[in-house]
Amino acid sequence: MNTSAVTTTTMLPTEAAQEIYELAISHREETEQLRRLAPAVVDRIKASGLFRMGLPKFLGGWEDNPVEVLKAYEILSSGEAAVAWSVWNNHLACTFGRFLDEDSMREIYKNHSDVYANSARPEGIAEIVDGGYSVSGRWSLVSGCELSDWFVMRCLVTSDDLPKTLGPGAKLKLFFIPKEDINIIDTWSVGGLRGTGSHDIEIKDAFVQEKYAIDFENTVHVDNAYNRLPIGCLNSAGCASIALGLLKSATDELINLCLERVTPGKSPDLRDRESIQSTIAKSKTTLASKRTQLHNAVENLWNESLEGNTYTDIQLADVWAASIEAATASRALVSEIYAVTGTASLYTKYKIERVHRDVHAVLQHGMVQPHWLNQAGMAYVGLKPNGAMFRT
């Protein structure tokens, strides 16, 4: 292991996120124009260690209460959603590393400055060959691909004895692939989350060693409480926290507009409108309640993980349900804020315009779709949830 490449910090993720907050806002236009995070922002995130929170502590990771990670996402998102999204996306790519053997983990995550991208959609083919796999495919929506040094891509594994298409009996694996084998295809022409650089990528006949191919049944070699946390619902909770951060940003901006737009002798001002007053009150209480519910549900999992206990379906359902409800409520209230603010919502100089488009993009992610509420509901009525990532 190259220990000189790994640094440690006593700074909390929330403290690091707070330091990046203003920088992210000040570089927003550059991020927008580049369609990826501004270099100064990337450098600061690398130095903070926020890209590596999902790793064990000996590799620069957090390895403590995941609620602190959710809070960091929310802070970053309230400044610039693309920054929070990129940090959250790296967290997933790092948590996938728990299924590597320890030597491989040390190799792939040895450089503190490396950035990681991933796609859990099985849009590639991995043919079994001597010593490993030959991987080819094209994946869409690979956030941060232009910044990344390693990619974790999901493929259908094929051979003479395995199915050639997705369906019953199909074998899926995740493959760790260096950037040298990646071709980026410029497709990310969007509004919402524009700064995430979520282009398509293509891989052609890249050889991947057997040790760099994992699935969710692999042994977790580095056993700690953080590595025992479920990946699926924690990923959903992270996405929901980004949505909560956007709701906070829009609410704060509307309050600031009300305080700024006070004209002596004029009535009514923006703050005098009943629609504005009720929307702000609803937004603040919804933000507080959904955040508390989400954090409590995740805290319960953390406490169980510290004890080495197995999670019940009800405990997992609590996180899934809290995540979907937090994300959905955030989108609804941001849309309401956009509507009641009037023409000011149209202007890019106000955060509300940016937040409105970003929150709708965030809610397109598969981890916060309504069907996860059905999965949670199955657990609550005594049925066995069958979603592929419900317990993973």
C-alpha positions in Angstrom: 0.0 0.0 0.0 1.3 3.5 -0.8 0.6 5.1 2.5 2.0 8.5 1.4 -1.0 8.7 -1.0 -3.5 8.3 1.8 -4.2 11.2 4.2 -6.4 11.3 7.3 -8.3 14.2 8.8 -10.1 14.8 12.0 -12.5 17.1 10.2 -16.1 15.9 10.2 -17.8 15.4 6.8 -20.2 18.2 7.7 -17.3 20.6 8.5 -15.6 19.7 5.2 -18.9 20.2 3.3 -19.4 23.6 4.9 -16.0 24.7 3.8 -16.8 23.6 0.2 -20.3 25.2 0.2 -19.3 28.8 -0.8 -16.6 27.6 -3.2 -19.2 25.5 -5.0 -21.6 28.5 -5.3 -18.8 30.8 -6.5 -17.8 28.4 -9.3 -21.3 27.5 -10.4 -21.1 29.2 -13.7 -17.8 27.5 -14.6 -19.4 24.2 -13.6 -22.4 24.9 -15.8 -20.3 25.8 -18.8 -18.0 22.8 -18.4 -20.9 20.4 -17.7 -18.7 19.0 -15.0 -17.4 20.3 -11.6 -15.1 23.2 -11.8 -11.4 22.1 -11.2 -11.1 24.2 -8.1 -14.1 22.5 -6.6 -12.8 19.1 -7.5 -9.4 19.8 -5.9 -11.0 21.0 -2.7 -13.2 17.9 -2.5 -10.2 15.6 -3.1 -8.3 17.4 -0.3 -11.2 17.1 2.1 -11.6 13.4 1.7 -15.3 13.6 0.9 -14.9 11.5 -2.3 -13.7 8.6 -0.1 -16.2 8.5 2.7 -17.4 5.1 1.8 -14.0 3.5 2.3 -12.4 2.0 5.4 -10.6 4.5 7.6 -7.1 3.1 6.6 -7.9 4.2 3.1 -9.1 7.7 4.1 -12.8 6.8 4.6 -15.3 7.9 7.3 -16.2 4.5 8.9 -18.5 6.1 11.5 -22.2 7.1 11.8 -23.7 7.4 8.3 -26.1 10.1 9.4 -23.1 12.5 9.3 -22.6 11.5 5.7 -26.3 12.4 4.9 -25.9 15.7 6.6 -22.8 16.4 4.4 -24.8 15.7 1.3 -27.5 18.1 2.4 -25.1 20.9 3.0 -23.4 20.4 -0.3 -26.7 20.2 -2.2 -28.0 23.4 -0.7 -25.0 25.1 -2.3 -24.7 23.2 -5.6 -26.5 19.9 -6.3 -23.9 18.7 -8.8 -21.3 18.7 -6.1 -23.4 16.7 -3.7 -24.4 14.3 -6.5 -20.7 13.7 -7.4 -19.7 13.1 -3.7 -22.7 10.7 -3.3 -21.8 8.9 -6.5 -18.2 8.3 -5.3 -19.5 7.0 -2.1 -21.4 4.2 -3.9 -18.3 3.4 -6.0 -16.3 3.1 -2.8 -18.8 1.0 -1.0 -18.7 -1.5 -3.8 -15.0 -1.9 -2.9 -16.0 -3.8 0.2 -16.5 -6.9 -1.9 -12.9 -6.9 -3.1 -10.1 -8.9 -1.4 -8.0 -6.6 0.8 -5.0 -6.5 -1.5 -7.2 -5.5 -4.5 -9.0 -2.9 -2.4 -5.6 -1.4 -1.4 -4.5 -1.3 -5.0 -7.6 0.3 -6.5 -8.1 2.9 -3.7 -4.5 3.6 -2.9 -4.3 7.1 -4.4 -6.0 9.8 -2.3 -6.6 12.0 -5.3 -8.4 9.4 -7.4 -12.1 9.9 -8.3 -14.5 7.0 -9.0 -17.5 6.5 -11.2 -20.0 3.7 -11.5 -23.1 2.2 -13.2 -25.2 -0.5 -11.6 -27.2 -0.9 -14.8 -26.1 -4.1 -16.6 -25.5 -2.5 -19.9 -22.3 -4.4 -20.7 -21.2 -7.9 -21.6 -18.3 -9.7 -19.8 -17.2 -12.8 -21.6 -15.2 -15.3 -19.5 -11.7 -15.7 -20.7 -8.5 -17.2 -19.3 -7.6 -15.4 -16.1 -10.6 -13.1 -16.1 -13.1 -11.4 -18.4 -13.3 -9.5 -21.7 -15.6 -6.6 -21.1 -17.5 -4.6 -23.7 -20.5 -2.3 -23.6 -22.0 1.2 -23.5 -23.4 2.7 -20.4 -25.5 5.8 -20.1 -25.6 8.4 -17.3 -22.1 7.7 -15.9 -21.8 10.7 -13.6 -18.4 12.2 -13.2 -16.8 10.1 -15.9 -14.5 12.9 -17.2 -13.0 13.3 -13.7 -12.7 9.6 -12.8 -9.7 7.3 -12.5 -11.6 4.1 -11.9 -14.9 2.8 -13.1 -17.2 0.2 -11.5 -19.4 -1.1 -14.3 -22.1 -3.9 -14.1 -22.2 -6.5 -16.8 -23.9 -9.7 -17.9 -21.4 -12.5 -17.6 -21.5 -14.8 -20.6 -20.0 -18.2 -21.5 -21.1 -21.3 -23.3 -22.9 -22.4 -20.2 -24.5 -19.1 -19.2 -27.5 -17.1 -20.6 -26.7 -14.5 -23.3 -29.5 -12.2 -22.2 -30.9 -10.8 -19.0 -33.5 -12.9 -17.3 -33.8 -16.1 -15.3 -30.3 -17.6 -14.6 -28.5 -14.5 -15.8 -25.2 -13.9 -13.9 -24.3 -10.3 -13.2 -21.0 -8.9 -11.8 -19.4 -5.5 -11.2 -16.0 -4.9 -12.8 -13.3 -2.4 -11.7 -11.9 -0.9 -14.8 -9.2 1.9 -15.1 -9.8 5.1 -17.1 -7.4 4.0 -19.8 -10.0 1.5 -21.0 -12.8 4.0 -21.1 -14.1 6.0 -24.1 -16.4 8.9 -23.1 -19.2 9.8 -25.5 -20.5 13.4 -25.1 -24.2 13.0 -24.5 -24.9 15.2 -21.4 -26.8 18.1 -22.9 -29.3 18.8 -20.1 -30.5 21.4 -17.6 -30.9 19.7 -14.3 -27.7 18.4 -12.7 -25.8 19.8 -15.6 -22.6 20.0 -13.7 -22.4 16.2 -13.0 -21.0 15.4 -16.4 -23.1 12.3 -16.7 -22.1 11.3 -20.2 -22.2 7.8 -21.8 -19.1 5.7 -21.7 -18.0 2.8 -24.0 -15.6 -0.1 -23.3 -14.3 -2.4 -26.0 -12.7 -5.7 -25.2 -11.1 -4.6 -22.0 -9.4 -7.4 -20.0 -10.4 -7.5 -16.3 -8.7 -9.8 -13.9 -10.8 -12.2 -11.9 -9.9 -10.4 -8.6 -11.4 -7.2 -10.0 -14.8 -8.7 -10.7 -17.3 -8.8 -7.8 -20.9 -9.4 -6.9 -23.0 -8.8 -3.9 -22.4 -12.4 -2.6 -18.6 -11.9 -2.3 -17.1 -12.0 1.1 -16.6 -8.7 2.8 -12.9 -9.0 3.9 -12.7 -5.8 5.9 -15.3 -6.3 8.6 -16.4 -3.1 10.3 -19.7 -1.6 11.2 -19.7 0.7 8.1 -19.0 -2.1 5.7 -21.9 -4.1 7.2 -24.4 -1.3 6.3 -26.8 -2.2 3.5 -25.8 -0.5 0.2 -29.3 -0.1 -1.4 -31.3 1.7 1.2 -28.3 3.8 2.2 -27.9 4.9 -1.4 -31.5 5.9 -1.5 -31.1 7.8 1.8 -28.2 9.7 0.2 -30.2 10.7 -2.8 -33.1 11.8 -0.6 -30.6 14.0 1.4 -29.6 15.7 -1.8 -33.3 16.5 -2.4 -33.7 17.8 1.2 -30.7 20.1 0.6 -32.4 21.5 -2.5 -35.6 22.1 -0.5 -33.6 24.0 2.1 -31.9 26.1 -0.5 -35.2 27.0 -2.2 -36.9 27.8 1.2 -34.0 30.0 2.3 -33.9 31.8 -1.0 -37.7 32.6 -0.8 -37.3 33.9 2.8 -34.4 36.1 1.7 -36.4 37.5 -1.2 -39.2 38.3 1.2 -36.8 40.2 3.5 -35.2 42.0 0.6 -38.3 43.0 -1.2 -39.8 45.3 1.4 -41.0 48.6 0.0 -42.2 51.3 2.4 -45.7 52.4 1.6 -46.3 49.5 -0.7 -48.8 46.8 0.1 -48.7 43.9 -0.4 -45.0 43.1 -0.6 -43.9 39.5 -1.5 -43.9 38.6 2.2 -47.5 39.8 2.6 -49.0 37.1 0.3 -50.8 34.4 2.1 -49.6 31.8 -0.5 -46.0 32.7 0.3 -46.5 32.6 4.1 -48.2 29.2 4.0 -45.6 27.7 1.6 -42.7 28.8 3.7 -44.3 27.4 6.9 -45.1 24.1 5.1 -41.6 23.9 3.7 -39.8 24.5 6.9 -41.8 21.9 8.9 -41.7 19.4 6.1 -37.9 19.7 5.8 -37.4 19.3 9.6 -39.8 16.3 9.9 -38.6 14.4 6.8 -35.0 14.9 7.8 -35.6 13.7 11.3 -37.5 10.6 10.1 -34.8 9.7 7.6 -31.9 10.2 10.1 -33.7 8.2 12.8 -34.2 5.3 10.5 -30.6 5.3 9.3 -29.4 5.7 12.9 -31.3 2.6 13.9 -29.5 0.6 11.2 -26.2 2.0 12.4 -26.9 0.9 16.0 -27.7 -2.6 14.8 -24.5 -2.7 12.7 -22.4 -1.7 15.7 -23.8 -4.7 17.5 -23.3 -7.0 14.5 -27.0 -7.7 14.3 -29.0 -8.7 11.2 -31.4 -6.1 10.0 -35.1 -6.9 9.9 -37.1 -6.2 6.8 -39.1 -3.6 8.9 -35.9 -1.7 9.7 -34.8 -1.7 6.1 -38.4 -0.7 5.1 -38.2 2.3 7.4 -35.1 3.6 5.6 -36.6 3.0 2.1 -39.9 4.6 3.0 -38.3 7.6 4.7 -36.1 8.1 1.7 -38.8 8.0 -0.9 -41.1 10.2 1.1 -38.3 12.8 1.8 -37.4 13.0 -1.8 -41.0 13.2 -3.1 -42.0 15.8 -0.6 -39.0 17.9 -1.4 -39.8 17.9 -5.1 -43.4 18.8 -4.5 -42.5 21.7 -2.2 -39.8 23.0 -4.5 -42.3 23.1 -7.3 -44.7 25.0 -5.0 -42.0 27.5 -4.1 -41.3 28.0 -7.7 -45.0 28.7 -8.4 -45.7 31.1 -5.6 -42.5 33.1 -6.0 -43.8 34.4 -9.3 -41.6 35.9 -12.0 -38.5 35.9 -9.8 -38.4 32.1 -10.2 -37.5 32.6 -13.8 -34.2 34.3 -13.2 -30.9 32.4 -13.0 -29.5 34.9 -10.5 -31.9 33.3 -7.9 -31.3 29.8 -6.5 -34.9 28.9 -7.0 -34.6 28.5 -10.7 -31.6 26.2 -10.4 -33.1 24.2 -7.5 -36.3 23.6 -9.4 -34.6 22.0 -12.4 -32.1 20.1 -10.2 -34.7 18.5 -7.9 -36.6 17.1 -10.8 -33.4 15.6 -12.2 -32.5 14.1 -8.8 -36.0 12.4 -8.5 -35.4 10.6 -11.8 -32.9 8.3 -10.1 -34.0 4.7 -9.7 -33.2 4.6 -6.0 -36.0 7.1 -5.2 -38.7 5.7 -7.4 -42.2 5.0 -6.0 -42.0 1.3 -6.3 -39.6 1.2 -3.3 -42.6 2.3 -1.2 -44.4 -0.8 -2.4 -41.4 -2.8 -1.2 -41.5 -1.2 2.2 -45.2 -1.7 2.4 -44.8 -5.4 1.7 -42.6 -5.6 4.8 -45.1 -3.8 6.9 -47.9 -6.2 6.1 -45.9 -9.3 6.6 -44.9 -10.1 3.0 -41.3 -10.6 1.9 -40.0 -7.7 -0.2 -38.6 -9.0 -3.5 -36.7 -6.0 -4.8 -33.2 -6.9 -6.0 -31.5 -4.2 -3.8 -33.9 -4.2 -0.9 -31.6 -6.1 1.5 -28.2 -5.6 -0.3 
